Amino acid sequence: MIDLTMNRENLKRTIDRAKERNIIIPTFAEMQHPETIPEAIQSKLPEVGLWDVNPLNLFRITWKNNPVEKGGDGKFGDVNYIEIPQQLSGVKARIVMLVGKWFPTGCHKVGASFGCLVPRLVTGQFDPTYHKAVWPSTGNYCRGGAYNSALLACNSIAILPEEMSAERFEWLKTVAGEIIATPGCESNVKEIFDETHRLRKRPEVMIFNQFEEMGNPLWHYQVTGHAIAEVVEKIKGEGDRFAGAAFTSGSAGTMSAGDYLKEVYPGSKLAVGEALQCPTLLNNGFGGHRIEGIGDKHVPWIHNVKNTDMVIAIDDEDSQRLLRLFNDPEGHRYLKEIGVPADFVEKLPLLGISGIANMLCCIKMAKYYELTEHDILASVCTDSAVMYQSRIRELEEAYGEYTEAKAAADYAEHLHGLRTDSMEELTYVTRKRIHNLKYYTWVEQQGKTVEELNAQWYDPDYWKNVHNQMDEIDELINEFNDQTGLLKNL
């Protein structure tokens, strides 16, 4: 569970800092239902840009923002999502994907990092006048963490692999106090952990490791899970059913949204995706890959493996080629010619590399289970193509000018050519095999105990206790806001 031990001395300094910087903290309940955010706050939002370093943007950590970079009416609407047309997916099943672009920073990881930092702030465990928040990440999580730190008047250190996209590093320079680039790519998670061990020697440092922080799955269970269920109920017709969800692993935080969905829709399936070039879950494998934002060669501590039904491996070449198809004018022209609705083609840049991989997981899942037009699958567009323009240019340099023939080939091979290979439906035994891999990273290297590892598998209340901490944390957030007095004085 998330440690909610109070440190009153630190908390007083944190409250004073919040008063000075006009920081009001939203509750998890307000992220689920942002229409309940006080009108005095909603009325100020049109004046604040979506990516502005302004504490008011804490209230935009929700799937229900106005889908605009700036302006709008400041009100909150329905969940932002897209439905993949059959002409694109090639399967009968309905695939819906929540859109991460309309979060501050353009990615839903800003929510996961909020879930990690705020409980330590409102308990006084983290003192923004002394501590520095360290955000080890394979990309977007450290962006979200550095951004939330700036909004909450905390100093931050961002850690990410040196081979991540140039856009990430350039943007981080504007918000992070310090940036550390570790060797390798998305798969080099151990190198990130090694850097956090080095930093732990500094007394002012506090590590927020997305792969082990329970605030990450709590946020996704309560906010992302609820949002997906809202979309399903909105689009579900007579005879339709929710068949399941698929998410690439990354930190595995989003997988807890699947835990929520399996409770709401008994009988639905939950699949985890990973890169074929690094098939850790599928084949105890290793390697490097180019699906930015998902780290491999270990099983995240926060992954509830026992509740996972399938592992799906995605070839990173598929996600790279489709990134170009989805963002090049020639690709758009070809897709419209073959019948993909023109209004949807214009939305394709809403899918970043990991979002494309999530879509491919859903397509493979639909083919494996032979799903029909009455079956609904769900996932998320973690971020958009905004963070990958340099990758698109690299593809152009590598493969030359894009043409209709290349678009047709990419569509046929990397989308409609998907097969049900490199995937496995998990049994009790294969789930336990994956769960046991946690031992080598977390017990041998990271100081976790065998007792807690076993509790994750055998204790039926372990994950429930994590997921059900929202009300207690929201109560602490409300007490914090009451003590600053800022909300009362709006």
SULLINCOR-V678602 format. One record per run of one state. SS is the DSSP state (hx for helix, st for strand, lp for the rest). FROM is the first residue (numbers start at 0). TO is the last residue. If there is no record, write none. Layout:
# SULLINCOR-V678602
SS;FROM;TO  SS;FROM;TO
This chain:
# SULLINCOR-V678602
lp;0;6  hx;7;20  lp;21;26  hx;27;31  lp;32;32  hx;33;35  lp;36;37  hx;38;41  lp;42;43  hx;44;46  lp;47;53  hx;54;59  lp;60;79  st;80;83  lp;84;84  hx;85;88  lp;89;92  st;93;98  lp;99;102  hx;103;105  lp;106;107  hx;108;121  lp;122;130  st;131;135  lp;136;138  hx;139;150  lp;151;153  st;154;160  lp;161;164  hx;165;171  lp;172;176  st;177;181  lp;182;187  hx;188;198  lp;199;203  st;204;206  lp;207;212  hx;213;234  lp;235;239  st;240;247  lp;248;253  hx;254;263  lp;264;267  st;268;274  hx;275;277  lp;278;278  hx;279;282  lp;283;303  hx;304;306  lp;307;308  st;309;313  lp;314;314  hx;315;324  lp;325;327  hx;328;336  lp;337;340  hx;341;344  lp;345;346  hx;347;349  lp;350;351  hx;352;367  lp;368;373  st;374;380  lp;381;383  hx;384;398  lp;399;402  hx;403;413  lp;414;421  st;422;424  lp;425;426  hx;427;435  lp;436;436  hx;437;442  lp;443;448  hx;449;457  lp;458;460  hx;461;466  lp;467;468  hx;469;483  lp;484;489
